[in-house]
């Protein structure tokens, strides 16, 4: 293993943060995996999974079992980790710009499509190399002017040429679930089975504020469609956001289980030598993110949940009540769809409009921007 340090742009006099990346296995083999944890810095299960995964990767490397490069960033957001107010971690939004740490990543499709248009030829692998070189050139041409921009640039530089990207997150209270772009479902579905995911949510671009995982997988299927009559473009990067249950699901038992599941997936993908374990039964079918019912509080009050994450529900089921004690008002929160509750809020006091719960359904009921800002 090699450790690399990546200094970020200093936001103030007398202080500077850095990102740390760990690099395992041989480079230049045509296989590269990138895994990062806790881009939302208050989502801690991924850091512990990374700690367990490091030991497994070190063992595999020592035994000569790594057939490609694995880059592991165990703490992807030192900015967010520093944002502690009265012991409360504010790790989802950067306090300076109030931007989500998992939004505003490069639109590589628009950055490279005209650059490579006249260079593409009949060989898909050559085209892949040309596109990745153009991505790197676009990144190198950026001049970050804030610490947050420099953090995004470092993460993109480390990951833009990976064949497989796992972005480890979690939700407030949730069961294991994954987000993926629709053209990459077949590549990511085995990981969902090894992890025991209860929802595998797909979209073809979830909104204008590009998330980390979609910045990496999105350009490939978009370029493939754009150049379909001119040149072959492979789906060269399968990326996914892995939601490792709840914020409080931080235990060595779960982390060891999830790290081992990731190793099984690397075996299945041929990054590790040896036969992969048999795939467990799928606990869910891929469903459109547009089919998710996200329920919101119509007024302020105490949140009283009646159903748990992982429960299978029917349209019309009451999942919670919002209780207004001043007016003795109890408003039911009902789902519009059949499906599984995959996430809910951890707060029990709702302000008006706060998201309460999400159900993964099968029939699309939403459109437009499918992710929160």
VOPAGU-2260 file (C-alpha; in pm, 1 decimal, decimal comma):
REM VOPAGU-2260
SITE   aa  ch    i         X         Y         Z
SITE  UNK   A    0       0,0       0,0       0,0
SITE  UNK   A    1     108,6     353,5     -77,4
SITE  UNK   A    2     -31,3     660,9      93,9
SITE  UNK   A    3     -68,1     987,9     -92,3
SITE  UNK   A    4    -143,5    1329,3      58,2
SITE  UNK   A    5    -341,6    1589,5    -135,2
SITE  UNK   A    6    -329,0    1942,2      12,8
SITE  UNK   A    7    -643,6    2152,0     -33,7
SITE  UNK   A    8    -654,1    2521,3    -102,8
SITE  UNK   A    9    -610,3    2702,9     228,1
SITE  UNK   A   10    -928,4    2888,2     328,4
SITE  UNK   A   11    -757,7    3111,7     582,2
SITE  UNK   A   12    -421,5    3212,5     721,2
SITE  UNK   A   13    -252,7    2954,4     940,5
SITE  UNK   A   14    -461,3    2651,4     841,5
SITE  UNK   A   15    -469,3    2396,3     560,4
SITE  UNK   A   16    -648,9    2063,8     523,4
SITE  UNK   A   17    -556,8    1764,8     311,9
SITE  UNK   A   18    -712,2    1454,8     164,5
SITE  UNK   A   19    -546,9    1115,1     216,0
SITE  UNK   A   20    -568,0     832,5     -37,7
SITE  UNK   A   21    -445,4     475,2      -5,2
SITE  UNK   A   22    -333,6     291,9    -319,7
SITE  UNK   A   23    -324,4     -88,0    -347,1
SITE  UNK   A   24    -218,7    -323,4    -623,1
SITE  UNK   A   25     -50,9    -275,1    -960,4
SITE  UNK   A   26    -122,8      20,1   -1187,1
SITE  UNK   A   27    -152,0       9,8   -1563,5
SITE  UNK   A   28    -335,6    -323,7   -1580,3
SITE  UNK   A   29    -653,6    -179,1   -1728,1
SITE  UNK   A   30    -842,6    -236,5   -1403,0
SITE  UNK   A   31    -897,6      42,9   -1151,4
SITE  UNK   A   32   -1141,7      67,6    -862,0
SITE  UNK   A   33   -1205,7     382,7    -661,5
SITE  UNK   A   34   -1379,7     370,2    -321,7
SITE  UNK   A   35   -1442,8     668,5     -96,5
SITE  UNK   A   36   -1616,2     712,4     238,2
SITE  UNK   A   37   -1814,6     987,2     407,1
SITE  UNK   A   38   -1834,1    1252,5     137,8
SITE  UNK   A   39   -2117,6    1368,5     360,9
SITE  UNK   A   40   -1895,2    1396,6     665,6
SITE  UNK   A   41   -2168,9    1321,3     919,7
SITE  UNK   A   42   -2230,5     980,8     756,8
SITE  UNK   A   43   -1980,2     768,5     945,1
SITE  UNK   A   44   -2045,7     399,8     863,8
SITE  UNK   A   45   -1836,4     428,6     547,0
SITE  UNK   A   46   -1527,3     536,8     738,8
SITE  UNK   A   47   -1544,0     224,6     951,6
SITE  UNK   A   48   -1603,7       7,4     643,9
SITE  UNK   A   49   -1294,6     168,4     488,1
SITE  UNK   A   50   -1092,4      81,6     798,0
SITE  UNK   A   51   -1193,2    -285,6     769,3
SITE  UNK   A   52   -1148,6    -282,6     392,7
SITE  UNK   A   53    -793,5    -153,4     424,8
SITE  UNK   A   54    -691,0    -463,4     618,6
SITE  UNK   A   55    -850,1    -695,0     362,8
SITE  UNK   A   56    -683,4    -513,0      73,9
SITE  UNK   A   57    -344,0    -513,6     243,6
SITE  UNK   A   58    -370,1    -889,5     288,6
SITE  UNK   A   59    -474,4    -940,3     -73,2
SITE  UNK   A   60    -189,2    -722,0    -194,0
SITE  UNK   A   61      67,3    -906,9      17,8
SITE  UNK   A   62     -54,3   -1237,2    -124,9
SITE  UNK   A   63     -37,9   -1113,2    -484,5
SITE  UNK   A   64    -412,8   -1142,3    -533,4
SITE  UNK   A   65    -481,7    -789,0    -654,8
SITE  UNK   A   66    -506,7    -788,9   -1035,1
SITE  UNK   A   67    -568,2    -416,0   -1061,2
SITE  UNK   A   68    -539,3     -90,4    -873,3
SITE  UNK   A   69    -770,6      -6,1    -583,8
SITE  UNK   A   70    -773,9     352,2    -455,9
SITE  UNK   A   71    -936,4     396,5    -115,4
SITE  UNK   A   72   -1013,4     740,1      30,0
SITE  UNK   A   73   -1117,7     666,7     388,8
SITE  UNK   A   74   -1225,2    1022,0     472,0
SITE  UNK   A   75   -1339,9    1208,9     162,9
SITE  UNK   A   76   -1442,9    1534,0     330,0
SITE  UNK   A   77   -1204,0    1692,5     580,7
SITE  UNK   A   78   -1388,1    2023,0     534,8
SITE  UNK   A   79   -1714,9    1879,5     658,9
SITE  UNK   A   80   -1546,9    1699,4     945,5
SITE  UNK   A   81   -1421,2    2033,0    1074,6
SITE  UNK   A   82   -1771,9    2181,4    1085,1
SITE  UNK   A   83   -1870,9    2091,3    1439,3
SITE  UNK   A   84   -2108,5    2324,4    1622,5
SITE  UNK   A   85   -2191,7    2239,5    1984,8
SITE  UNK   A   86   -2089,3    1876,4    1923,2
SITE  UNK   A   87   -2319,5    1856,0    1618,9
SITE  UNK   A   88   -2157,0    1758,0    1290,6
SITE  UNK   A   89   -2265,3    1968,8     993,2
SITE  UNK   A   90   -2127,1    1744,0     724,8
SITE  UNK   A   91   -2376,6    1762,7     437,9
SITE  UNK   A   92   -2338,9    2129,1     341,1
SITE  UNK   A   93   -2029,5    2348,3     329,4
SITE  UNK   A   94   -2097,3    2642,1     558,7
SITE  UNK   A   95   -1918,6    2900,0     344,1
SITE  UNK   A   96   -2114,0    2852,8      21,2
SITE  UNK   A   97   -2402,8    2647,2     166,5
SITE  UNK   A   98   -2346,3    2390,1    -109,3
SITE  UNK   A   99   -2405,5    2018,2     -76,2
SITE  UNK   A  100   -2072,0    1836,3     -68,2
SITE  UNK   A  101   -2221,8    1578,2    -307,5
SITE  UNK   A  102   -2335,9    1817,1    -579,6
SITE  UNK   A  103   -2180,8    2050,4    -841,2
SITE  UNK   A  104   -1935,1    1801,1    -991,8
SITE  UNK   A  105   -1809,4    1844,3   -1350,9
SITE  UNK   A  106   -2033,7    1778,6   -1647,9
SITE  UNK   A  107   -1775,1    1573,8   -1836,1
SITE  UNK   A  108   -2012,4    1502,4   -2123,5
SITE  UNK   A  109   -2027,8    1866,6   -2225,2
SITE  UNK   A  110   -1663,0    1924,5   -2136,8
SITE  UNK   A  111   -1522,8    1652,2   -2364,0
SITE  UNK   A  112   -1772,1    1570,3   -2640,9
SITE  UNK   A  113   -1647,2    1835,7   -2882,4
SITE  UNK   A  114   -1284,3    1778,0   -2785,1
SITE  UNK   A  115   -1293,0    1409,0   -2879,9
SITE  UNK   A  116   -1540,8    1424,8   -3168,2
SITE  UNK   A  117   -1278,1    1429,7   -3442,8
SITE  UNK   A  118   -1043,6    1184,3   -3267,5
SITE  UNK   A  119   -1277,1     889,6   -3212,9
SITE  UNK   A  120   -1226,1     580,6   -3424,6
SITE  UNK   A  121   -1355,3     224,9   -3468,7
SITE  UNK   A  122   -1186,5      78,5   -3159,4
SITE  UNK   A  123   -1379,7     114,8   -2833,2
SITE  UNK   A  124   -1076,1      75,5   -2606,5
SITE  UNK   A  125    -882,1     344,4   -2793,1
SITE  UNK   A  126   -1185,0     570,6   -2764,0
SITE  UNK   A  127   -1198,9     504,4   -2391,6
SITE  UNK   A  128    -839,4     618,2   -2351,0
SITE  UNK   A  129    -902,6     930,7   -2557,8
SITE  UNK   A  130   -1207,4    1023,4   -2349,7
SITE  UNK   A  131   -1025,9     970,5   -2021,0
SITE  UNK   A  132    -735,9    1183,3   -2141,2
SITE  UNK   A  133    -982,6    1458,7   -2231,6
SITE  UNK   A  134   -1140,3    1430,9   -1885,9
SITE  UNK   A  135    -800,9    1470,6   -1723,7
SITE  UNK   A  136    -722,9    1771,2   -1941,5
SITE  UNK   A  137   -1053,6    1930,7   -1839,5
SITE  UNK   A  138    -971,6    1876,2   -1473,0
SITE  UNK   A  139    -619,4    2012,5   -1509,6
SITE  UNK   A  140    -759,3    2322,5   -1678,4
SITE  UNK   A  141    -966,1    2408,7   -1372,3
SITE  UNK   A  142    -830,2    2664,8   -1129,6
SITE  UNK   A  143   -1005,3    2621,5    -794,3
SITE  UNK   A  144   -1067,2    2945,1    -608,9
SITE  UNK   A  145   -1210,8    2793,9    -289,8
SITE  UNK   A  146   -1121,1    2507,2     -60,3
SITE  UNK   A  147   -1443,6    2328,0    -156,5
SITE  UNK   A  148   -1363,7    2351,4    -527,3
SITE  UNK   A  149   -1015,8    2214,9    -466,3
SITE  UNK   A  150   -1159,9    1920,6    -270,9
SITE  UNK   A  151   -1393,1    1836,3    -558,1
SITE  UNK   A  152   -1104,8    1859,8    -804,8
SITE  UNK   A  153    -885,2    1623,6    -601,0
SITE  UNK   A  154   -1165,2    1366,0    -570,7
SITE  UNK   A  155   -1236,4    1383,5    -943,7
SITE  UNK   A  156    -867,4    1356,3   -1031,9
SITE  UNK   A  157    -834,9    1041,3    -822,3
SITE  UNK   A  158   -1148,1     879,2    -963,8
SITE  UNK   A  159   -1212,1     995,7   -1321,6
SITE  UNK   A  160   -1020,3     705,5   -1480,7
SITE  UNK   A  161   -1167,9     429,4   -1263,1
SITE  UNK   A  162   -1368,0     142,0   -1408,4
SITE  UNK   A  163   -1565,9     100,8   -1089,1
SITE  UNK   A  164   -1654,7     364,2    -827,5
SITE  UNK   A  165   -1817,8     304,9    -487,7
SITE  UNK   A  166   -1922,5     617,3    -296,7
SITE  UNK   A  167   -2005,3     507,8      59,4
SITE  UNK   A  168   -2282,3     705,1     231,2
SITE  UNK   A  169   -2569,5     637,5     470,5
SITE  UNK   A  170   -2910,9     790,2     541,7
SITE  UNK   A  171   -3072,4     916,5     862,2
SITE  UNK   A  172   -3254,3     589,8     941,7
SITE  UNK   A  173   -3252,0     335,6     663,0
SITE  UNK   A  174   -3199,9     -11,1     529,4
SITE  UNK   A  175   -2916,4     -87,7     289,9
SITE  UNK   A  176   -2986,6      68,0     -50,3
SITE  UNK   A  177   -2797,0     185,7    -358,9
SITE  UNK   A  178   -2834,3     453,6    -625,2
SITE  UNK   A  179   -2717,3     383,2    -979,7
SITE  UNK   A  180   -2765,4     516,4   -1329,6
SITE  UNK   A  181   -2990,3     293,8   -1538,2
SITE  UNK   A  182   -2732,4     185,8   -1800,8
SITE  UNK   A  183   -2503,6      59,5   -1521,6
SITE  UNK   A  184   -2757,8    -159,2   -1340,3
SITE  UNK   A  185   -2618,3    -489,0   -1468,0
SITE  UNK   A  186   -2267,6    -401,0   -1345,6
SITE  UNK   A  187   -2383,4    -287,7   -1000,7
SITE  UNK   A  188   -2658,8    -545,6    -933,9
SITE  UNK   A  189   -2413,4    -810,0    -799,6
SITE  UNK   A  190   -2287,5    -562,1    -539,2
SITE  UNK   A  191   -2645,5    -496,5    -428,5
SITE  UNK   A  192   -2691,5    -870,2    -379,1
SITE  UNK   A  193   -2368,0    -918,1    -184,6
SITE  UNK   A  194   -2459,7    -624,2      41,1
SITE  UNK   A  195   -2818,0    -740,4      91,7
SITE  UNK   A  196   -2971,6    -420,2     -45,5
SITE  UNK   A  197   -3343,7    -368,6      -0,2
SITE  UNK   A  198   -3363,8    -106,6    -275,7
SITE  UNK   A  199   -3163,4     -45,0    -593,7
SITE  UNK   A  200   -3276,8     292,5    -723,5
SITE  UNK   A  201   -3194,3     400,8   -1077,6
SITE  UNK   A  202   -3220,5     712,9   -1288,0
SITE  UNK   A  203   -3082,8     844,3   -1616,4
SITE  UNK   A  204   -2948,0    1165,4   -1469,1
SITE  UNK   A  205   -3125,9    1265,7   -1148,7
SITE  UNK   A  206   -3103,3    1642,8   -1184,5
SITE  UNK   A  207   -2896,5    1945,3   -1284,2
SITE  UNK   A  208   -2677,6    1952,6    -969,9
SITE  UNK   A  209   -2448,0    1665,8   -1065,9
SITE  UNK   A  210   -2365,6    1424,3    -784,7
SITE  UNK   A  211   -2025,5    1259,4    -746,3
SITE  UNK   A  212   -2127,9     918,1    -878,1
SITE  UNK   A  213   -2324,1    1054,2   -1173,9
SITE  UNK   A  214   -2032,6    1277,7   -1275,7
SITE  UNK   A  215   -1834,3     957,4   -1335,3
SITE  UNK   A  216   -2084,4     717,6   -1492,3
SITE  UNK   A  217   -2301,5     975,5   -1668,1
SITE  UNK   A  218   -2059,7    1084,9   -1941,1
SITE  UNK   A  219   -2012,7     730,5   -2068,4
SITE  UNK   A  220   -2372,3     644,9   -2145,3
SITE  UNK   A  221   -2437,4     999,2   -2269,9
SITE  UNK   A  222   -2134,7     988,2   -2500,4
SITE  UNK   A  223   -2237,4     640,8   -2614,8
SITE  UNK   A  224   -2577,9     772,1   -2717,3
SITE  UNK   A  225   -2433,2    1090,6   -2869,0
SITE  UNK   A  226   -2182,3     907,4   -3090,3
SITE  UNK   A  227   -2383,9     589,1   -3150,3
SITE  UNK   A  228   -2380,8     632,7   -3529,9
SITE  UNK   A  229   -2014,6     736,8   -3547,5
SITE  UNK   A  230   -1796,3     546,1   -3298,3
SITE  UNK   A  231   -1822,3     277,3   -3029,3
SITE  UNK   A  232   -1808,9     411,6   -2673,1
SITE  UNK   A  233   -1792,6     159,7   -2385,2
SITE  UNK   A  234   -1971,8     200,9   -2054,1
SITE  UNK   A  235   -1628,4     240,4   -1900,3
SITE  UNK   A  236   -1720,1     351,2   -1548,2
SITE  UNK   A  237   -1987,6     189,9   -1332,8
SITE  UNK   A  238   -2040,5     409,5   -1029,4
SITE  UNK   A  239   -2286,7     384,7    -744,7
SITE  UNK   A  240   -2378,6     553,5    -420,3
SITE  UNK   A  241   -2397,1     290,0    -147,0
SITE  UNK   A  242   -2619,1     389,4     145,9
SITE  UNK   A  243   -2490,1     188,1     442,3
SITE  UNK   A  244   -2813,6     188,0     642,5
SITE  UNK   A  245   -2848,9     452,1     919,3
SITE  UNK   A  246   -2619,5     715,3    1065,1
SITE  UNK   A  247   -2609,7     520,9    1392,0
SITE  UNK   A  248   -2533,4     184,5    1228,9
SITE  UNK   A  249   -2166,7     215,5    1322,1
SITE  UNK   A  250   -2037,5    -118,3    1448,3
SITE  UNK   A  251   -1744,5    -344,4    1375,4
SITE  UNK   A  252   -1983,4    -629,6    1301,2
SITE  UNK   A  253   -2167,9    -442,6    1026,0
SITE  UNK   A  254   -1850,4    -280,9     891,3
SITE  UNK   A  255   -1671,7    -615,6     865,8
SITE  UNK   A  256   -1975,0    -765,3     692,9
SITE  UNK   A  257   -1995,4    -481,0     440,4
SITE  UNK   A  258   -1619,2    -477,0     373,8
SITE  UNK   A  259   -1630,1    -850,3     304,1
SITE  UNK   A  260   -1923,8    -800,3      68,4
SITE  UNK   A  261   -1721,1    -541,8    -124,2
SITE  UNK   A  262   -1429,9    -787,0    -147,0
SITE  UNK   A  263   -1668,9   -1050,7    -282,2
SITE  UNK   A  264   -1779,8    -799,0    -544,4
SITE  UNK   A  265   -1418,0    -726,1    -640,0
SITE  UNK   A  266   -1371,4   -1098,8    -689,8
SITE  UNK   A  267   -1680,3   -1105,6    -909,3
SITE  UNK   A  268   -1545,3    -814,0   -1113,0
SITE  UNK   A  269   -1205,2    -979,7   -1161,0
SITE  UNK   A  270   -1010,3    -718,9    -965,8
SITE  UNK   A  271    -911,7    -983,9    -710,3
SITE  UNK   A  272    -783,0   -1325,1    -806,9
SITE  UNK   A  273    -998,2   -1625,6    -727,3
SITE  UNK   A  274   -1353,3   -1744,6    -773,6
SITE  UNK   A  275   -1624,7   -1520,9    -630,4
SITE  UNK   A  276   -1874,6   -1661,8    -381,1
SITE  UNK   A  277   -2213,9   -1754,3    -518,7
SITE  UNK   A  278   -2441,8   -1454,3    -545,1
SITE  UNK   A  279   -2698,9   -1437,6    -263,8
SITE  UNK   A  280   -3062,9   -1406,5    -365,0
SITE  UNK   A  281   -3165,1   -1055,0    -465,8
SITE  UNK   A  282   -3371,8    -888,5    -192,8
SITE  UNK   A  283   -3510,2    -630,2    -436,2
SITE  UNK   A  284   -3557,1    -550,8    -801,1
SITE  UNK   A  285   -3414,3    -231,5    -952,7
SITE  UNK   A  286   -3674,8      43,9    -939,4
SITE  UNK   A  287   -3682,2     392,2   -1085,0
SITE  UNK   A  288   -3590,3     677,6    -853,7
SITE  UNK   A  289   -3887,0     855,0   -1013,8
SITE  UNK   A  290   -4108,8     587,9    -854,9
SITE  UNK   A  291   -3997,8     684,4    -503,9
SITE  UNK   A  292   -4259,7     847,7    -285,0
SITE  UNK   A  293   -4095,1    1111,7     -67,6
SITE  UNK   A  294   -4341,3    1228,3     197,3
SITE  UNK   A  295   -4323,4    1569,5     362,5
SITE  UNK   A  296   -4474,4    1725,0     674,1
SITE  UNK   A  297   -4770,5    1952,4     586,4
SITE  UNK   A  298   -4724,5    2142,2     912,5
SITE  UNK   A  299   -4495,7    2148,1    1213,8
SITE  UNK   A  300   -4531,4    1896,2    1492,2
SITE  UNK   A  301   -4407,0    1583,6    1665,3
SITE  UNK   A  302   -4333,0    1295,5    1427,1
SITE  UNK   A  303   -4484,3     964,4    1537,8
SITE  UNK   A  304   -4377,6     678,2    1311,8
SITE  UNK   A  305   -4591,0     366,1    1280,8
SITE  UNK   A  306   -4379,4     171,2    1033,2
SITE  UNK   A  307   -4007,9      88,6    1024,3
SITE  UNK   A  308   -3740,1     103,6     752,5
SITE  UNK   A  309   -3757,3    -223,4     562,2
SITE  UNK   A  310   -4134,3    -261,6     602,8
SITE  UNK   A  311   -4328,1    -345,2     288,1
SITE  UNK   A  312   -4628,6    -113,6     255,8
SITE  UNK   A  313   -4927,3     -53,9      31,7
SITE  UNK   A  314   -5056,8     268,2    -121,6
SITE  UNK   A  315   -5271,9     445,2     136,5
SITE  UNK   A  316   -5094,3     298,1     438,8
SITE  UNK   A  317   -5038,0     549,6     717,4
SITE  UNK   A  318   -4666,0     552,4     794,0
SITE  UNK   A  319   -4661,9     833,3    1051,0
SITE  UNK   A  320   -4861,4    1112,1    1211,5
SITE  UNK   A  321   -4757,6    1474,2    1259,5
SITE  UNK   A  322   -4896,5    1582,1    1595,8
SITE  UNK   A  323   -4963,8    1951,1    1664,7
SITE  UNK   A  324   -5012,6    1964,1    2044,3
SITE  UNK   A  325   -5138,2    2323,4    2044,0
SITE  UNK   A  326   -5442,8    2247,9    1832,2
SITE  UNK   A  327   -5484,2    1875,5    1905,6
SITE  UNK   A  328   -5426,1    1804,3    1538,9
SITE  UNK   A  329   -5294,0    1468,4    1417,0
SITE  UNK   A  330   -5222,3    1460,4    1045,0
SITE  UNK   A  331   -5161,9    1120,6     885,8
SITE  UNK   A  332   -4869,5    1075,4     648,0
SITE  UNK   A  333   -4969,6     814,8     389,7
SITE  UNK   A  334   -4778,2     667,6     100,6
SITE  UNK   A  335   -4898,2     693,4    -256,2
SITE  UNK   A  336   -4732,5     372,2    -371,5
SITE  UNK   A  337   -4677,9       6,8    -295,9
SITE  UNK   A  338   -4317,2     -61,3    -202,6
SITE  UNK   A  339   -4058,8     -79,2      73,9
SITE  UNK   A  340   -3971,2     193,7     324,7
SITE  UNK   A  341   -3601,1     239,6     259,3
SITE  UNK   A  342   -3529,3     559,0     454,5
SITE  UNK   A  343   -3684,9     797,8     702,6
SITE  UNK   A  344   -3576,8    1102,0     901,8
SITE  UNK   A  345   -3414,1    1067,0    1241,7
SITE  UNK   A  346   -3568,4    1385,5    1381,4
SITE  UNK   A  347   -3895,1    1359,7    1570,4
SITE  UNK   A  348   -3984,7    1728,1    1542,2
SITE  UNK   A  349   -4089,0    1829,5    1192,6
SITE  UNK   A  350   -4089,1    2179,5    1054,6
SITE  UNK   A  351   -4332,2    2251,3     774,4
SITE  UNK   A  352   -4217,8    2087,4     451,1
SITE  UNK   A  353   -3955,4    1861,5     607,5
SITE  UNK   A  354   -3909,4    1526,4     435,0
SITE  UNK   A  355   -4038,1    1249,9     660,7
SITE  UNK   A  356   -4002,9     919,6     483,2
SITE  UNK   A  357   -3927,3     753,6     148,5
SITE  UNK   A  358   -4082,8     447,3     -12,2
SITE  UNK   A  359   -3929,0     275,2    -316,6
SITE  UNK   A  360   -4214,6     193,9    -551,9
SITE  UNK   A  361   -4239,6      45,2    -900,0
SITE  UNK   A  362   -4452,9     301,7   -1086,1
SITE  UNK   A  363   -4301,9     645,7   -1160,5
SITE  UNK   A  364   -4482,7     927,2    -978,3
SITE  UNK   A  365   -4219,9    1205,0    -988,8
SITE  UNK   A  366   -4022,8    1395,7   -1250,4
SITE  UNK   A  367   -3767,3    1675,2   -1270,4
SITE  UNK   A  368   -3493,3    1704,9   -1009,3
SITE  UNK   A  369   -3503,3    1371,8    -822,9
SITE  UNK   A  370   -3238,6    1455,4    -560,7
SITE  UNK   A  371   -3241,9    1706,8    -279,0
SITE  UNK   A  372   -3031,7    2021,5    -338,6
